[in-house]
Amino acid sequence: MTVQPSGVEPRPDLVDRSAPLLPAGSEIRQVFIGQAAPSFLFFLITYLTGLTMFWNKYRCVAVTPDAIYVLESSKLSGGAKPQHLLGTMPRDTRVGPVSGRWAQVTLLGERHWVHRRFHDQIAAADREAGVTG
């Protein structure tokens, strides 16, 4: 994998699992995992205990130069094994800003939480789209 102009490498396993679900020839520039839940409390309980895991939705988000692809993932993978395309957002969509341990972002009109380990991917996506600031 080559170094991205943003200086931020996407996780190779997420790239490999997402690529077959995107249009042929898509170049994944950034990729991250998010979770949607009925409320932050459900999300927090899942994070701490796993008890509400089956009410949450798990997403893998792949960003290419042309679009942002939101992929539904298996619950047991925690979002790391995308299964099918849910929807596409315009590439100039601002995903961030993100901060804190769990940042809240909106994907396809739905609130998601993204762990800090993926914040660099979101920041790079926003920078490349020219929508920071």
WOVENVEN-V515986 format. One record per backbone hydrogen bond with DSSP energy under -1.0 kcal/mol. CO is the residue of the C=O (numbers start at 0). NH is the residue of the N-H. Records with the same first field share a line. If there is no record, write none. Layout:
CO = NH, NH
//
This chain:
3 = 6
10 = 14
11 = 15
12 = 16
13 = 17
14 = 18
17 = 20
18 = 21
22 = 25
29 = 62
31 = 60
33 = 58
34 = 112
35 = 56
38 = 42
39 = 43
40 = 44
41 = 45
42 = 46
43 = 47
44 = 48, 49
49 = 52
51 = 54
56 = 35
57 = 72
58 = 33
59 = 70
60 = 31
61 = 68
62 = 28, 29
66 = 63
67 = 88
68 = 61
69 = 85, 86
70 = 59
71 = 82, 83
73 = 78
74 = 77
76 = 79
80 = 73
83 = 71
86 = 69
88 = 67
89 = 92
100 = 115
102 = 113
104 = 111
106 = 109
109 = 106
111 = 104
112 = 34
113 = 102
114 = 117
115 = 118
117 = 121
118 = 122
119 = 123
120 = 124
121 = 125
122 = 126
123 = 127
124 = 128
125 = 130
126 = 129
//
